[in-house]
Amino acid sequence: MQAPPVRATAIPSFTDALRAVESLLMSGGQRTARRNAWTSVLEDRRRAKDRVEAQRFYERSADGS
């Protein structure tokens, strides 16, 4: 007799598990709003980092003149 094929199921990542819980607790609009808010936070952080780098560049340029 031949053994039945083994099926490997991927264990969901922590992020996948959080999204599953999120989908149970929040309506679609709330999920979208939260994701949009988080995207805005990440974009604000990126812009702040860019401002700091630009400020450092200008300060170094002024010191070198």
Sine and cosine of phi, psi and omega as CSV:
sin_phi,cos_phi,sin_psi,cos_psi,sin_omega,cos_omega
0.00,0.00,0.55,-0.84,-0.01,-1.00
-0.99,-0.16,0.66,-0.75,0.02,-1.00
-0.96,0.28,0.56,-0.83,0.04,-1.00
-0.92,0.39,0.50,-0.86,-0.01,-1.00
-0.89,0.46,0.58,-0.81,0.02,-1.00
-1.00,0.01,0.74,-0.68,0.03,-1.00
-0.96,-0.27,0.85,-0.53,0.04,-1.00
-1.00,-0.05,0.82,-0.58,0.08,-1.00
-0.95,-0.31,0.73,-0.68,-0.03,-1.00
-0.94,0.33,0.68,-0.74,0.09,-1.00
-0.98,0.21,0.79,-0.62,-0.04,-1.00
-0.91,0.42,0.54,-0.84,0.03,-1.00
-0.96,0.29,0.22,-0.98,0.03,-1.00
-0.87,0.50,-0.65,0.76,0.01,-1.00
-0.89,0.46,-0.69,0.72,0.02,-1.00
-0.88,0.48,-0.65,0.76,0.01,-1.00
-0.90,0.43,-0.68,0.74,0.03,-1.00
-0.89,0.45,-0.65,0.76,0.01,-1.00
-0.91,0.41,-0.57,0.82,0.04,-1.00
-0.91,0.41,-0.69,0.72,0.04,-1.00
-0.90,0.44,-0.68,0.74,0.02,-1.00
-0.85,0.53,-0.68,0.74,-0.04,-1.00
-0.92,0.39,-0.48,0.88,0.05,-1.00
-0.97,0.25,-0.57,0.82,-0.11,-0.99
-1.00,0.00,-0.44,0.90,-0.09,-1.00
-0.88,-0.48,0.51,-0.86,0.11,-0.99
-0.97,0.23,0.20,-0.98,-0.05,-1.00
-0.85,0.53,-0.65,0.76,-0.01,-1.00
-0.91,0.42,-0.63,0.77,0.02,-1.00
-0.92,0.40,-0.64,0.77,0.03,-1.00
-0.87,0.49,-0.72,0.69,-0.01,-1.00
-0.89,0.46,-0.69,0.73,0.00,-1.00
-0.89,0.46,-0.66,0.75,-0.01,-1.00
-0.91,0.41,-0.68,0.73,0.03,-1.00
-0.91,0.42,-0.64,0.77,0.05,-1.00
-0.90,0.44,-0.65,0.76,0.02,-1.00
-0.90,0.44,-0.68,0.73,-0.01,-1.00
-0.91,0.41,-0.64,0.77,0.06,-1.00
-0.88,0.48,-0.64,0.77,0.04,-1.00
-0.90,0.43,-0.65,0.76,0.03,-1.00
-0.87,0.49,-0.72,0.69,0.00,-1.00
-0.89,0.45,-0.64,0.77,0.02,-1.00
-0.92,0.38,-0.64,0.77,0.05,-1.00
-0.88,0.47,-0.65,0.76,0.03,-1.00
-0.90,0.44,-0.65,0.76,0.00,-1.00
-0.90,0.43,-0.69,0.72,0.02,-1.00
-0.90,0.44,-0.63,0.77,0.02,-1.00
-0.90,0.44,-0.66,0.75,0.04,-1.00
-0.89,0.46,-0.68,0.73,0.03,-1.00
-0.88,0.47,-0.65,0.76,0.03,-1.00
-0.89,0.46,-0.68,0.73,0.01,-1.00
-0.89,0.45,-0.69,0.72,0.01,-1.00
-0.89,0.45,-0.66,0.75,0.01,-1.00
-0.91,0.42,-0.67,0.75,0.01,-1.00
-0.88,0.47,-0.69,0.73,0.03,-1.00
-0.89,0.45,-0.64,0.76,0.02,-1.00
-0.88,0.48,-0.73,0.68,-0.01,-1.00
-0.90,0.43,-0.63,0.78,0.02,-1.00
-0.91,0.42,-0.65,0.76,0.04,-1.00
-0.91,0.41,-0.63,0.78,0.01,-1.00
-0.90,0.43,-0.65,0.76,-0.01,-1.00
-0.93,0.37,-0.58,0.82,0.01,-1.00
-0.94,0.34,-0.52,0.86,-0.05,-1.00
-0.99,0.17,-0.26,0.97,-0.06,-1.00
-0.97,0.25,0.00,0.00,0.00,0.00
